[in-house]
Amino acid sequence: MSRRVPRFFHESSRRRADRFRTVAVPDSGARQPGLLVVGTGMMGRERIRIAELMGRARVVGLYDICKASLKEAEQACGPKPHRYESLQQACGDSAVDAIVISSPNYTHFDIVRVVRESGKPLLLDKPMATTLADAAQIARMAADYPSFIQIGMQYRYKCQYVDAFTRSSTTLPPALSGPSA
């Protein structure tokens, strides 16, 4: 039986913040989670910058097929991260605790299919896919995923989006609408 994860529009901001703190914020002195950033273009470098600024995780690895982009991203990191030759190698590294996908939009679906084998927490930049069929398949994958798949959408807390999600949750298929409130 799959475990249902509450969707952001079904819980309060305080509950979400408390849940985040219990799983994502390490105790002082604890080992910081290691991040793998897949896709080191503009958005990937922004994810690296945010990780460095917040100090709650360290970027331990980078994967991108564009070597020039990788070189730029390495310069944005504190300690030099590992450069992986393959996505499978990157996902299988025990130093990687969570994965951030910031690659070009059209690559998201194929990358998620590889990353899902790791079972590691995943932040997927928006849009999650470029076709509705691929988005629906990612949603089905997320239902049985042992960790979480989060879509990086900075506008998701704006009132008009929460209202739209709440209104649409009565018309979305159960796999997309989450548990009932």
C-alpha positions in Angstrom: 0.0 0.0 0.0 1.4 3.4 -0.9 1.9 6.1 1.7 0.0 9.3 0.9 2.0 12.4 1.4 -0.1 15.5 2.2 0.0 18.1 -0.6 0.9 21.6 0.3 -2.7 22.9 -0.1 -4.0 20.4 2.4 -1.9 21.5 5.4 -1.2 24.8 7.2 2.0 26.7 6.8 2.9 26.0 10.4 2.4 22.3 10.1 4.4 22.2 6.9 7.2 24.2 8.5 7.2 21.9 11.5 7.3 18.8 9.2 10.1 20.3 7.3 12.1 21.0 10.4 11.8 17.5 11.6 13.2 15.9 8.4 15.3 18.6 6.7 17.1 20.7 9.3 20.0 18.9 10.9 20.8 19.4 14.5 23.8 21.6 15.2 26.9 19.6 14.8 25.2 16.9 12.7 26.5 15.9 9.3 24.9 18.2 6.6 23.0 16.3 3.9 24.9 16.0 0.7 23.2 17.4 -2.5 23.6 16.3 -6.0 22.7 19.0 -8.5 21.7 17.7 -11.9 21.8 20.5 -14.5 24.2 23.3 -13.8 22.9 26.1 -16.0 21.4 29.2 -14.6 18.8 27.5 -12.3 21.3 24.9 -11.2 23.7 27.6 -10.2 20.9 29.4 -8.3 20.1 26.2 -6.4 23.8 25.9 -5.5 23.9 29.5 -4.4 20.9 29.0 -2.1 22.3 25.8 -0.6 25.6 27.6 0.1 23.8 30.7 1.6 21.5 28.6 3.8 24.2 26.3 5.0 21.8 23.5 5.8 23.2 21.2 3.1 26.4 20.9 1.1 26.7 20.4 -2.6 28.7 17.1 -2.9 28.2 16.4 -6.6 27.3 17.9 -10.0 26.1 16.2 -13.1 25.6 17.9 -16.5 26.4 17.0 -20.1 27.6 20.5 -20.7 31.2 20.8 -19.5 31.4 24.6 -19.7 28.3 24.8 -17.4 29.9 22.3 -15.0 33.0 24.5 -14.8 31.0 27.6 -13.9 29.0 25.7 -11.3 32.1 24.4 -9.6 33.3 27.9 -9.1 30.0 28.7 -7.2 30.6 25.9 -4.7 32.5 26.1 -1.5 34.4 22.8 -1.3 34.8 21.4 -4.8 32.0 18.9 -5.6 32.5 15.6 -7.4 31.9 15.6 -11.1 30.0 12.5 -12.2 30.4 10.8 -15.6 26.9 9.3 -15.5 23.6 10.0 -13.8 23.4 6.5 -12.5 26.8 6.8 -10.9 25.8 10.2 -9.3 22.5 8.8 -7.9 24.2 5.7 -6.5 26.9 7.6 -4.6 26.4 7.2 -0.8 27.6 10.8 -0.2 24.4 12.0 -2.1 21.5 12.3 0.3 19.1 14.3 -1.9 18.9 15.3 -5.6 18.0 18.5 -7.3 17.0 18.4 -10.9 17.5 21.8 -12.6 18.2 20.6 -16.1 16.4 21.9 -19.2 12.6 21.3 -18.9 12.4 18.8 -21.8 14.9 16.5 -19.9 13.0 16.3 -16.6 11.0 13.2 -17.3 13.9 11.1 -18.5 16.1 12.2 -15.6 13.3 11.4 -13.0 13.0 7.9 -14.5 16.7 7.3 -13.7 16.7 9.1 -10.3 13.7 7.2 -9.0 15.8 4.1 -8.7 17.8 5.8 -6.0 14.7 6.4 -3.8 16.4 9.6 -2.5 14.5 12.9 -1.8 14.1 14.9 -5.0 13.5 18.5 -5.8 12.4 18.9 -9.4 12.3 22.4 -10.9 9.2 23.5 -12.6 7.7 22.5 -14.9 7.8 18.9 -13.8 7.4 17.8 -17.5 6.7 19.3 -20.9 3.7 17.1 -21.7 0.6 16.2 -19.7 1.3 12.5 -20.2 4.8 12.7 -18.7 3.5 14.9 -15.8 0.8 12.3 -15.0 3.4 9.5 -15.1 5.7 11.4 -12.7 2.6 11.9 -10.4 2.0 8.1 -10.5 5.7 7.5 -9.7 5.5 9.9 -6.8 2.6 7.9 -5.3 4.8 4.9 -4.6 8.1 6.8 -4.1 9.8 5.9 -0.8 10.9 9.5 -0.2 9.4 12.7 -1.5 9.3 14.4 -4.9 8.9 18.1 -4.5 8.3 20.5 -7.4 10.3 23.7 -7.0 7.7 26.3 -7.7 8.3 29.6 -5.9 4.7 30.9 -6.4 2.9 27.9 -4.8 2.2 29.9 -1.6 0.6 32.8 -3.3 -3.1 33.0 -2.3 -4.4 32.9 -5.9 -2.5 29.6 -6.5 -3.6 28.0 -3.2 -7.2 29.0 -4.1 -6.9 27.5 -7.6 -5.5 24.3 -6.2 -8.2 24.0 -3.6 -10.9 24.6 -6.2 -9.4 22.2 -8.7 -8.8 19.4 -6.1 -12.4 18.4 -6.5 -11.9 17.8 -10.2 -8.4 16.3 -10.3 -7.9 12.6 -10.4 -7.1 11.2 -6.9 -3.4 10.6 -7.8 -3.0 14.4 -8.4 -5.3 15.8 -5.7 -3.8 14.1 -2.7 -5.8 13.1 0.4 -9.1 14.8 1.1 -9.1 17.5 3.8 
